[in-house]
Amino acid sequence: MIQPRHFAAIFISAVIALPVISLLWIALSAPASSWGAVIDTTSLRALLNTVLLCTGVATIVTLVGVSTAWLVVAYDFKSKHVLSWALLLPLAVPTYIVAYSYLDLLHPLGPVQGLIRETLGYSSPKEWKFGDIRGLTAAIILQGFVLYPYVYLSARAMFMTQPLNLLHAARSLGLSEFAAFRRVALPMARPAIGIGLSLALLETINDIGASEFLGVRTLTVSIYTNWTTKGDLAGGAKIAILLLVLILIFAYFGRDRKRNASYGNARGANVIQARTLKKLPAALACILGWIPVLIGFIIPSSYLIYQVMKRLDTSEVFTPALLQAVNNTLMIAAVTTTICIFCGIAIVWSTRNISADTKKFRPAQINSVIGKIGYAIPGTMLAIGLLTPYSWVDDGLNYLLSLVSSRSAGLLMLSSIAGVACACSIRFLSIAIGNFNAGMSRIPASLDQVARGLGTTSFGLLWRVHIPLIRPAVIASTLLIFVECMKELPVTLMLRPINTETLSTLLYADASRGNYEESAIAALLIVAVGIIPVLLLTRTHLLGKKTK
């Protein structure tokens, strides 16, 4: 039986599912003959580029994430304790900012090539320059070294909880240290590695700025250019369907097929003890550990700081356009965060005390699943899917207003801050749902029974018992969603009002014109804010520290 508290969750889930339904409706309602114009050489090349990009990024994030996670868990060397959290810092830098920084840094007129020419005695790029770094290889390398922390974080958490006796047994049977890692530790960490890898691939598919800056036409870039240059909504929806099929294929092959397998944990068992490295092995471990941090965070961030410092003496840094972009960004992030927190609580509250193994139809459980699909939908797909529903809402509101007034409400959702905030809410609601589910699962059902026995209403139980107990999850979700909104580019780029810029779109516009240095301060502000959730992660048990 559907309870009253379920109706809000059902409505939220319906809104979240609307973009996908709209995409399917737009694509399937178009003439079948028009599919030939979409599935052409350009689209197939974009599909191939997307597959190659995801494959390359998956390889790098897995190798770097797993190796660095094992390095800081299994070995002890100088700077290890700093490195263990520094390896998360690339998460603070969006991929499009890394691409922006390296393109400017390695440009023929940039500082690196200028220094090399000066050293070799050349006076201009005509005499000596190396090739353009734009291309698929550069996109794979840069995105791989930015997104590896997803795998590092999940793999490290799993390595830290593995029983020591299993590795000792493997070594006693004659396996080398590397063989024991490959045949014992790595298989037990496979589910966690798969989760981190799936998140990294979703970020890769969602990316539009880095791929476009580096000259790689992916399906996501094709959706954006097809809409902005041709105004072809149906064509963009059809390309989005191709991208959705690709996501489903990745999800299928990435799922854990060993459903009946059990994975060990460290409850009641001794965990891995780090072995101290000295001299050359310690130096090599330190160098190998810091290389990903150098490529993914230190170099691009240092270059942004250099550009900002250089402009302090030559021009105004905080221009009116930048201040307005900051205001717009904060407004969108604040509205989105508020919506996500309230909607997340509504959905998780509706699933409270529902058995997970029941075979009966449970609308609340379906709501929880649907609420998490937003993050799996790339921003360009989400934006295309919302254009038609937004137009329906605007037409409906204007019609209702015309019945009581001669004035028009205009576009309340299309090309508005409200439209951008709603789209971002759909995309990031899964963050709130995941954190709130984890918090609610720690609250014993006995507390609910005691409160209800004292006459507390259902809403009073939520307000006076549940919310205070999940307050840490609420704070963490608020912070994470706010930062993700500030970094979001595809949704904001496609749904923002005309002549309205956020920090990410301002950076994108300047970089598209080749004026990289103009938006260094915007990029630095995004990076500075992005460091906040990284610092939050360093205080969690995932990094081996007890939260206070």
Backbone torsions as a table, in degrees:
resi	resn	phi	psi	omega
1	MET	NA	134.3	-179.6
2	ILE	-80.7	121.7	179.7
3	GLN	-86.7	161.1	-178.7
4	PRO	-57.2	-33.5	-177.7
5	ARG	-70.4	-12.0	-179.2
6	HIS	-82.9	-21.5	-173.5
7	PHE	-63.7	-40.8	178.7
8	ALA	-63.7	-41.2	179.0
9	ALA	-65.5	-37.8	178.0
10	ILE	-64.3	-42.1	178.8
11	PHE	-63.0	-43.7	179.4
12	ILE	-62.7	-43.1	179.8
13	SER	-63.6	-38.0	177.9
14	ALA	-63.7	-39.7	177.8
15	VAL	-65.0	-40.1	-179.6
16	ILE	-66.0	-38.9	-179.4
17	ALA	-76.0	-15.9	-175.0
18	LEU	-59.4	-43.5	-179.3
19	PRO	-60.2	-40.4	179.3
20	VAL	-66.7	-43.2	178.1
21	ILE	-62.5	-41.1	179.0
22	SER	-63.7	-41.8	177.9
23	LEU	-60.0	-47.8	-179.9
24	LEU	-61.9	-41.5	-178.7
25	TRP	-65.6	-44.1	179.9
26	ILE	-64.3	-44.4	-176.9
27	ALA	-69.1	-42.4	-175.1
28	LEU	-80.0	-21.6	179.8
29	SER	-80.3	-15.5	178.2
30	ALA	-74.1	155.2	179.0
31	PRO	-57.2	142.4	-178.7
32	ALA	-62.5	-29.1	-178.7
33	SER	-67.5	-22.3	-177.9
34	SER	-74.5	-14.4	178.4
35	TRP	-63.9	-29.7	179.5
36	GLY	-63.6	-30.5	179.3
37	ALA	-75.8	-19.7	179.9
38	VAL	-90.6	-47.3	179.5
39	ILE	-83.7	70.2	179.5
40	ASP	-112.0	-170.0	-177.8
41	THR	-61.1	-40.2	-178.2
42	THR	-64.4	-45.5	-179.0
43	SER	-67.4	-39.8	178.8
44	LEU	-65.7	-36.6	176.6
45	ARG	-66.6	-38.7	176.6
46	ALA	-64.2	-39.1	176.8
47	LEU	-62.7	-44.1	178.6
48	LEU	-63.4	-42.9	178.5
49	ASN	-61.1	-39.6	179.4
50	THR	-64.6	-44.2	179.1
51	VAL	-63.6	-45.6	179.9
52	LEU	-64.5	-40.8	179.3
53	LEU	-63.2	-45.9	-180.0
54	CYS	-65.2	-39.6	179.3
55	THR	-64.4	-44.8	179.6
56	GLY	-65.8	-43.9	179.2
57	VAL	-64.7	-40.7	178.7
58	ALA	-60.4	-40.2	179.3
59	THR	-63.7	-46.0	-177.1
60	ILE	-68.7	-47.1	-176.8
61	VAL	-64.9	-33.5	178.7
62	THR	-69.8	-47.6	-179.1
63	LEU	-64.0	-49.0	-177.2
64	VAL	-70.4	-45.5	-177.2
65	GLY	-64.3	-45.3	-178.4
66	VAL	-69.9	-44.3	-177.2
67	SER	-65.3	-42.5	179.1
68	THR	-69.0	-36.2	177.8
69	ALA	-63.0	-45.1	178.6
70	TRP	-67.4	-34.6	-178.6
71	LEU	-61.6	-46.3	-176.1
72	VAL	-81.8	-14.5	177.8
73	VAL	-90.9	-43.9	-171.5
74	ALA	-90.1	-13.9	-174.7
75	TYR	-132.7	154.9	178.9
76	ASP	-122.9	126.4	-178.9
77	PHE	-155.2	169.2	-178.6
78	LYS	-61.1	141.5	-179.7
79	SER	71.2	7.8	-179.1
80	LYS	-61.3	-43.3	-176.1
81	HIS	-66.5	-34.3	174.7
82	VAL	-72.7	-41.6	-178.1
83	LEU	-63.1	-33.6	-175.9
84	SER	-60.1	-33.6	175.8
85	TRP	-98.8	-24.7	178.1
86	ALA	-65.2	-28.2	178.5
87	LEU	-64.3	-14.4	177.0
88	LEU	-88.4	-12.6	-172.8
89	LEU	-60.2	-34.0	176.6
90	PRO	-57.2	-20.8	175.8
91	LEU	-62.4	-23.2	-178.8
92	ALA	-77.1	-14.3	-175.2
93	VAL	-109.2	112.8	175.8
94	PRO	-60.8	151.9	-176.3
95	THR	-60.5	-34.9	-177.9
96	TYR	-70.2	-26.5	176.7
97	ILE	-74.9	-37.4	176.0
98	VAL	-62.4	-45.2	178.2
99	ALA	-62.3	-43.0	178.1
100	TYR	-58.5	-44.3	-177.3
101	SER	-67.7	-46.8	-177.6
102	TYR	-70.2	-32.5	177.0
103	LEU	-63.8	-42.3	178.7
104	ASP	-72.6	-37.7	-177.6
105	LEU	-67.0	-39.0	-175.6
106	LEU	-103.1	12.5	177.0
107	HIS	-63.1	149.1	177.4
108	PRO	-52.2	-29.8	177.2
109	LEU	-99.4	8.9	-178.4
110	GLY	-82.2	177.4	-173.8
111	PRO	-67.6	-35.0	-176.6
112	VAL	-66.9	-52.6	179.8
113	GLN	-67.8	-31.9	177.0
114	GLY	-63.9	-41.3	178.6
115	LEU	-66.0	-40.2	178.9
116	ILE	-64.9	-43.4	178.9
117	ARG	-62.7	-40.6	179.6
118	GLU	-65.1	-38.4	179.1
119	THR	-67.3	-38.8	-178.4
120	LEU	-86.0	-5.9	176.7
121	GLY	89.2	18.0	177.0
122	TYR	-94.5	151.7	-174.0
123	SER	-107.6	-16.4	-176.6
124	SER	-151.5	161.3	177.7
125	PRO	-61.9	-22.7	178.6
126	LYS	-64.8	-29.2	-179.5
127	GLU	-82.3	-36.5	178.5
128	TRP	-158.5	134.0	171.2
129	LYS	-163.5	149.3	174.3
130	PHE	-96.6	166.3	-171.0
131	GLY	-61.5	164.9	178.2
132	ASP	-66.7	136.2	-178.6
133	ILE	-80.4	-8.0	-179.6
134	ARG	-62.0	139.0	178.0
135	GLY	151.2	174.6	-176.8
136	LEU	-64.4	-39.0	-178.7
137	THR	-61.7	-46.0	178.9
138	ALA	-62.9	-39.7	179.4
139	ALA	-63.4	-40.7	178.9
140	ILE	-64.3	-46.8	-176.9
141	ILE	-64.7	-49.9	-175.8
142	LEU	-65.3	-46.2	-179.6
143	GLN	-68.5	-34.5	177.7
144	GLY	-62.4	-41.4	-178.4
145	PHE	-81.0	-4.9	172.7
146	VAL	-96.8	-34.2	-172.2
147	LEU	-96.9	-5.9	-178.7
148	TYR	-60.0	-26.0	-179.6
149	PRO	-58.8	-24.2	177.2
150	TYR	-60.8	-44.3	178.3
151	VAL	-74.3	-40.6	179.9
152	TYR	-57.7	-44.8	-175.8
153	LEU	-64.9	-48.1	-178.1
154	SER	-71.7	-39.1	-180.0
155	ALA	-67.7	-39.7	-179.3
156	ARG	-65.3	-40.0	177.6
157	ALA	-61.7	-38.0	179.7
158	MET	-72.7	-42.0	179.4
159	PHE	-61.7	-36.0	-176.9
160	MET	-69.7	-17.4	-177.2
161	THR	-109.5	9.1	-179.4
162	GLN	-80.3	138.1	-178.9
163	PRO	-64.1	134.6	-179.6
164	LEU	-69.0	-31.1	-174.8
165	ASN	-64.8	-26.9	178.8
166	LEU	-68.4	-41.9	178.2
167	LEU	-68.3	-38.0	177.4
168	HIS	-63.8	-39.3	178.4
169	ALA	-64.4	-40.0	178.6
170	ALA	-64.3	-41.4	179.8
171	ARG	-67.9	-36.2	-179.9
172	SER	-68.4	-20.8	177.7
173	LEU	-87.5	7.0	174.5
174	GLY	98.5	5.2	178.9
175	LEU	-77.8	143.7	175.0
176	SER	-72.9	171.8	-179.2
177	GLU	-61.6	-43.3	179.2
178	PHE	-67.9	-39.9	179.7
179	ALA	-65.1	-37.2	177.4
180	ALA	-65.1	-39.3	176.2
181	PHE	-63.8	-45.6	-175.4
182	ARG	-69.4	-36.0	-172.5
183	ARG	-99.8	-13.6	-178.6
184	VAL	-121.3	-61.5	-174.6
185	ALA	-66.7	-44.7	-176.5
186	LEU	-64.7	-46.8	177.9
187	PRO	-60.3	-36.2	179.6
188	MET	-69.1	-25.4	-179.7
189	ALA	-91.0	0.0	-173.7
190	ARG	-58.0	-42.7	178.5
191	PRO	-59.9	-42.6	179.8
192	ALA	-66.9	-39.4	178.0
193	ILE	-62.7	-39.7	178.6
194	GLY	-62.9	-38.5	178.4
195	ILE	-64.9	-47.5	178.8
196	GLY	-62.3	-39.8	179.9
197	LEU	-65.6	-39.9	179.2
198	SER	-63.4	-39.2	177.2
199	LEU	-65.1	-41.1	178.7
200	ALA	-63.9	-39.4	179.7
201	LEU	-69.6	-35.9	176.4
202	LEU	-63.4	-40.2	176.4
203	GLU	-65.6	-37.5	178.7
204	THR	-64.6	-45.1	179.5
205	ILE	-66.6	-36.5	-178.9
206	ASN	-71.7	-22.7	-174.6
207	ASP	-62.2	139.6	174.1
208	ILE	-129.1	-37.6	-176.3
209	GLY	-67.2	-53.0	-177.0
210	ALA	-62.4	-43.2	-179.0
211	SER	-63.7	-43.1	-179.2
212	GLU	-69.7	-41.6	178.0
213	PHE	-59.4	-37.7	-175.9
214	LEU	-90.4	7.2	174.1
215	GLY	74.0	27.1	179.6
216	VAL	-108.2	113.6	-179.6
217	ARG	-86.4	101.4	176.9
218	THR	-97.0	176.7	177.3
219	LEU	-63.4	-36.0	178.7
220	THR	-64.3	-43.5	176.6
221	VAL	-65.0	-37.5	179.8
222	SER	-64.1	-40.0	177.6
223	ILE	-60.2	-44.6	-178.0
224	TYR	-66.3	-49.2	-178.2
225	THR	-67.7	-34.9	179.2
226	ASN	-63.6	-34.3	179.7
227	TRP	-81.8	-45.3	-174.5
228	THR	-74.9	-35.3	-176.8
229	THR	-92.1	-34.8	-177.9
230	LYS	-104.0	-19.7	-175.6
231	GLY	64.6	26.3	-176.1
232	ASP	-95.1	95.2	-178.1
233	LEU	-67.9	-42.8	-179.4
234	ALA	-64.2	-40.4	178.5
235	GLY	-64.1	-42.0	177.2
236	GLY	-64.1	-37.6	178.9
237	ALA	-66.1	-37.2	-179.7
238	LYS	-69.2	-40.2	175.5
239	ILE	-64.9	-36.4	177.3
240	ALA	-63.1	-34.9	177.1
241	ILE	-64.8	-40.3	175.6
242	LEU	-59.5	-41.9	179.3
243	LEU	-66.4	-38.1	178.4
244	LEU	-63.8	-40.9	177.1
245	VAL	-61.9	-41.1	178.6
246	LEU	-62.8	-41.0	178.6
247	ILE	-62.9	-42.1	179.2
248	LEU	-65.1	-36.1	177.6
249	ILE	-66.1	-45.5	177.3
250	PHE	-60.2	-40.5	-179.6
251	ALA	-65.5	-37.1	-179.2
252	TYR	-67.6	-48.0	-178.0
253	PHE	-74.8	-20.1	-179.6
254	GLY	-90.2	-6.0	-178.1
255	ARG	-73.1	158.9	179.8
256	ASP	-81.3	109.4	-176.6
257	ARG	-80.7	-19.2	-179.0
258	LYS	-86.1	71.7	-173.5
259	ARG	-65.1	-31.9	-177.1
260	ASN	-92.3	1.4	-179.4
261	ALA	-76.1	149.2	176.1
262	SER	-116.0	143.3	-176.8
263	TYR	-116.8	134.3	-175.4
264	GLY	-69.2	155.9	172.5
265	ASN	-135.3	175.6	-170.6
266	ALA	-99.9	17.5	-179.6
267	ARG	-68.1	119.5	179.3
268	GLY	75.2	12.5	-178.6
269	ALA	-129.4	154.5	175.1
270	ASN	-72.3	139.5	-178.3
271	VAL	-98.4	175.4	-176.5
272	ILE	-59.9	133.6	175.7
273	GLN	-103.9	129.2	-177.2
274	ALA	-67.3	136.1	177.4
275	ARG	-93.6	130.5	-177.2
276	THR	-73.3	129.7	176.3
277	LEU	-102.4	146.7	179.8
278	LYS	-133.1	157.1	173.8
279	LYS	54.7	-126.6	-172.8
280	LEU	-62.4	-47.2	177.1
281	PRO	-57.6	-38.7	178.7
282	ALA	-66.1	-41.3	178.5
283	ALA	-63.6	-43.2	179.2
284	LEU	-64.5	-41.3	178.5
285	ALA	-62.4	-41.3	179.4
286	CYS	-64.7	-44.7	-179.3
287	ILE	-64.6	-48.7	-178.9
288	LEU	-63.6	-34.6	179.9
289	GLY	-70.3	-35.4	-176.1
290	TRP	-86.3	-14.8	-179.3
291	ILE	-59.5	-47.7	178.2
292	PRO	-60.6	-37.6	178.9
293	VAL	-66.3	-38.9	179.7
294	LEU	-63.2	-47.2	-176.9
295	ILE	-72.9	-43.1	-172.8
296	GLY	-85.8	-17.8	-176.8
297	PHE	-136.4	-54.2	-169.8
298	ILE	-63.6	-48.2	-177.8
299	ILE	-64.2	-53.6	-179.5
300	PRO	-64.1	-38.7	-179.7
301	SER	-67.7	-41.4	178.5
302	SER	-63.1	-38.1	180.0
303	TYR	-68.4	-37.9	176.9
304	LEU	-63.2	-42.6	178.1
305	ILE	-62.6	-41.6	178.2
306	TYR	-60.4	-43.5	-179.8
307	GLN	-65.1	-40.0	179.8
308	VAL	-67.0	-44.2	179.6
309	MET	-63.1	-36.7	179.7
310	LYS	-67.1	-33.2	-178.0
311	ARG	-82.7	-13.1	-179.7
312	LEU	-60.9	-33.2	-176.1
313	ASP	-93.2	-11.8	-173.7
314	THR	-110.8	-26.3	-176.6
315	SER	-157.1	173.1	178.9
316	GLU	-74.5	130.0	-178.2
317	VAL	-86.9	-53.6	-179.0
318	PHE	-88.0	79.7	-179.8
319	THR	-74.4	161.4	176.5
320	PRO	-56.7	-37.5	179.2
321	ALA	-64.2	-40.6	179.3
322	LEU	-67.4	-43.4	179.8
323	LEU	-63.3	-38.4	177.5
324	GLN	-67.2	-37.6	177.2
325	ALA	-64.4	-39.5	176.7
326	VAL	-62.3	-43.5	179.5
327	ASN	-62.5	-45.1	179.1
328	ASN	-63.5	-40.7	-179.5
329	THR	-64.0	-46.4	179.9
330	LEU	-64.5	-36.9	179.6
331	MET	-65.0	-47.4	-179.9
332	ILE	-63.5	-43.9	-178.5
333	ALA	-64.4	-40.4	-179.0
334	ALA	-67.1	-45.2	179.9
335	VAL	-64.8	-44.5	-179.6
336	THR	-61.5	-45.3	-179.0
337	THR	-61.5	-42.2	179.2
338	THR	-61.9	-45.6	179.7
339	ILE	-62.2	-45.3	-177.9
340	CYS	-63.3	-40.3	-178.8
341	ILE	-65.1	-47.7	-178.5
342	PHE	-67.3	-43.0	-179.9
343	CYS	-68.7	-37.9	177.9
344	GLY	-62.9	-42.5	177.6
345	ILE	-63.8	-40.4	-179.5
346	ALA	-62.4	-43.3	-177.7
347	ILE	-70.6	-45.9	-178.8
348	VAL	-67.4	-38.0	178.3
349	TRP	-62.5	-34.3	-179.1
350	SER	-70.0	-20.4	-179.9
351	THR	-96.5	0.8	-177.5
352	ARG	-63.1	132.5	177.6
353	ASN	67.0	21.3	174.9
354	ILE	-99.2	126.6	-178.1
355	SER	-67.2	133.2	-177.8
356	ALA	-75.3	-22.0	-175.1
357	ASP	-100.8	10.2	179.4
358	THR	-69.1	145.7	-179.6
359	LYS	-96.1	-0.7	180.0
360	LYS	-80.8	157.5	177.7
361	PHE	-69.6	122.0	-179.0
362	ARG	-124.5	104.3	179.6
363	PRO	-57.2	-34.8	-177.6
364	ALA	-63.9	-38.6	179.0
365	GLN	-66.3	-39.5	177.4
366	ILE	-64.0	-39.5	177.7
367	ASN	-59.2	-42.3	-179.1
368	SER	-63.2	-39.6	179.4
369	VAL	-68.6	-46.9	-179.4
370	ILE	-62.4	-36.5	-179.0
371	GLY	-61.8	-21.0	-177.3
372	LYS	-94.2	-4.1	-174.6
373	ILE	-81.0	-13.3	-176.9
374	GLY	-59.2	-39.3	-177.5
375	TYR	-70.2	-23.8	179.5
376	ALA	-79.7	-11.1	180.0
377	ILE	-93.7	119.5	176.9
378	PRO	-56.9	150.4	-176.5
379	GLY	-58.5	-36.9	179.4
380	THR	-66.2	-40.6	176.7
381	MET	-62.9	-43.2	-179.1
382	LEU	-61.9	-43.7	-179.0
383	ALA	-64.8	-46.1	178.3
384	ILE	-61.1	-41.7	-179.1
385	GLY	-67.7	-22.5	-177.9
386	LEU	-92.7	-11.3	-177.2
387	LEU	-60.8	-47.0	-180.0
388	THR	-67.7	-48.4	176.8
389	PRO	-58.8	-38.2	177.9
390	TYR	-62.0	-41.0	179.5
391	SER	-65.7	-35.8	176.5
392	TRP	-63.7	-44.0	179.8
393	VAL	-62.8	-44.9	-179.8
394	ASP	-62.9	-44.1	179.6
395	ASP	-64.1	-41.1	180.0
396	GLY	-65.2	-43.6	179.8
397	LEU	-66.5	-40.1	178.2
398	ASN	-66.3	-35.0	177.5
399	TYR	-66.7	-44.8	179.1
400	LEU	-63.1	-39.4	179.0
401	LEU	-67.1	-33.5	-179.6
402	SER	-67.2	-20.8	179.4
403	LEU	-73.8	-23.9	-176.9
404	VAL	-117.9	-9.9	-176.8
405	SER	-152.6	158.6	177.8
406	SER	-89.4	-4.6	-179.2
407	ARG	-84.4	156.3	178.2
408	SER	-108.7	142.0	179.3
409	ALA	-79.2	-15.5	-178.9
410	GLY	75.8	-156.2	179.5
411	LEU	-92.3	104.3	-178.7
412	LEU	-88.8	-24.6	-179.2
413	MET	-115.2	-48.3	178.3
414	LEU	-67.7	131.2	178.1
415	SER	53.9	51.9	179.5
416	SER	-142.9	159.5	175.8
417	ILE	-61.2	-37.4	179.4
418	ALA	-62.4	-40.4	178.9
419	GLY	-64.3	-41.7	178.0
420	VAL	-64.4	-43.2	-178.7
421	ALA	-64.7	-40.2	179.1
422	CYS	-65.7	-40.6	178.8
423	ALA	-64.6	-44.2	178.0
424	CYS	-64.4	-33.0	178.5
425	SER	-64.9	-42.1	177.2
426	ILE	-61.8	-40.4	-176.1
427	ARG	-70.1	-38.6	-172.1
428	PHE	-106.4	6.1	179.5
429	LEU	-61.9	-30.5	-178.7
430	SER	-61.4	-28.1	177.6
431	ILE	-62.8	-46.7	179.9
432	ALA	-66.3	-43.1	-178.2
433	ILE	-62.3	-44.1	179.9
434	GLY	-61.8	-46.0	-179.7
435	ASN	-67.5	-40.7	-178.2
436	PHE	-69.9	-37.1	176.0
437	ASN	-60.4	-43.3	178.5
438	ALA	-63.0	-40.5	179.3
439	GLY	-68.5	-43.0	-179.5
440	MET	-65.6	-34.0	-177.6
441	SER	-65.6	-19.3	180.0
442	ARG	-88.4	-6.1	-179.9
443	ILE	-90.6	116.8	-178.6
444	PRO	-66.2	144.5	179.7
445	ALA	-62.7	-22.8	-179.3
446	SER	-61.9	-32.8	178.0
447	LEU	-64.0	-40.3	177.9
448	ASP	-62.4	-42.6	-177.9
449	GLN	-65.2	-40.6	178.9
450	VAL	-65.0	-45.1	-179.1
451	ALA	-63.4	-42.4	180.0
452	ARG	-68.4	-32.9	177.2
453	GLY	-66.4	-25.3	177.5
454	LEU	-87.3	5.6	175.5
455	GLY	92.7	11.4	179.6
456	THR	-72.9	133.5	178.3
457	THR	-73.2	171.3	-179.4
458	SER	-62.5	-44.2	178.8
459	PHE	-69.4	-37.3	177.3
460	GLY	-63.6	-35.5	176.2
461	LEU	-62.4	-42.4	177.8
462	LEU	-64.1	-47.4	-172.9
463	TRP	-73.6	-38.0	-172.4
464	ARG	-97.5	-17.5	-177.6
465	VAL	-118.7	-57.6	-172.3
466	HIS	-67.5	-53.1	-175.6
467	ILE	-60.8	-44.9	176.6
468	PRO	-59.9	-34.6	-178.1
469	LEU	-77.0	-25.8	178.7
470	ILE	-101.8	19.1	-178.5
471	ARG	-56.8	-41.3	176.7
472	PRO	-59.4	-38.5	177.7
473	ALA	-67.3	-36.1	177.6
474	VAL	-64.9	-43.6	179.9
475	ILE	-64.8	-45.2	-179.9
476	ALA	-62.7	-42.7	179.2
477	SER	-64.4	-41.8	178.4
478	THR	-58.2	-45.3	-178.8
479	LEU	-66.5	-47.8	-177.1
480	LEU	-64.3	-44.2	-179.3
481	ILE	-66.2	-41.1	179.7
482	PHE	-60.0	-45.3	-179.0
483	VAL	-67.8	-41.7	179.3
484	GLU	-61.8	-37.3	177.4
485	CYS	-64.6	-38.4	179.9
486	MET	-66.7	-29.7	-178.9
487	LYS	-89.5	-17.0	-173.2
488	GLU	-62.7	128.6	-179.5
489	LEU	-112.1	-53.5	-172.1
490	PRO	-58.0	-48.8	-178.2
491	VAL	-62.5	-46.9	-178.5
492	THR	-64.0	-39.0	-177.7
493	LEU	-64.6	-35.6	-174.1
494	MET	-92.1	-23.9	-174.2
495	LEU	-113.2	-4.2	-176.7
496	ARG	-67.3	154.1	175.3
497	PRO	-65.4	157.5	178.9
498	ILE	-63.0	137.6	179.3
499	ASN	62.4	24.3	175.2
500	THR	-115.6	123.5	-176.9
501	GLU	-117.6	145.6	166.9
502	THR	-109.9	178.6	179.8
503	LEU	-60.6	-41.5	-178.0
504	SER	-70.0	-42.0	-179.7
505	THR	-72.3	-31.8	175.9
506	LEU	-64.2	-43.1	177.0
507	LEU	-64.1	-43.0	-179.8
508	TYR	-61.7	-43.4	-178.4
509	ALA	-64.3	-45.9	-180.0
510	ASP	-66.0	-41.1	179.2
511	ALA	-66.4	-34.7	178.7
512	SER	-66.1	-30.1	177.4
513	ARG	-85.7	-3.9	-179.0
514	GLY	86.6	3.5	179.7
515	ASN	-92.4	65.2	-174.6
516	TYR	-60.3	-41.1	-173.9
517	GLU	-69.3	-19.1	-177.0
518	GLU	-66.1	-31.5	-175.7
519	SER	-110.8	24.5	178.5
520	ALA	-61.1	-38.3	-178.6
521	ILE	-68.7	-36.9	177.1
522	ALA	-63.7	-43.9	178.9
523	ALA	-63.9	-40.6	-178.8
524	LEU	-66.8	-37.4	177.2
525	LEU	-63.2	-41.1	178.5
526	ILE	-63.9	-42.6	179.9
527	VAL	-65.4	-42.9	-178.5
528	ALA	-61.5	-42.2	178.1
529	VAL	-69.7	-35.2	-179.6
530	GLY	-66.1	-20.5	178.7
531	ILE	-69.9	-24.4	-175.4
532	ILE	-58.5	-51.1	178.6
533	PRO	-65.7	-26.0	175.6
534	VAL	-64.9	-43.0	176.7
535	LEU	-63.7	-33.9	176.9
536	LEU	-65.0	-41.0	-179.7
537	LEU	-64.2	-31.1	-178.8
538	THR	-68.3	-14.6	-179.2
539	ARG	-98.3	4.9	-177.8
540	THR	-95.4	169.8	178.1
541	HIS	-67.8	-18.7	179.8
542	LEU	-63.4	-25.0	178.4
543	LEU	-101.9	14.3	174.7
544	GLY	78.7	18.5	179.4
545	LYS	-120.5	144.4	178.7
546	LYS	-82.8	133.5	176.0
547	THR	-74.5	144.5	-178.2
548	LYS	-97.4	NA	NA
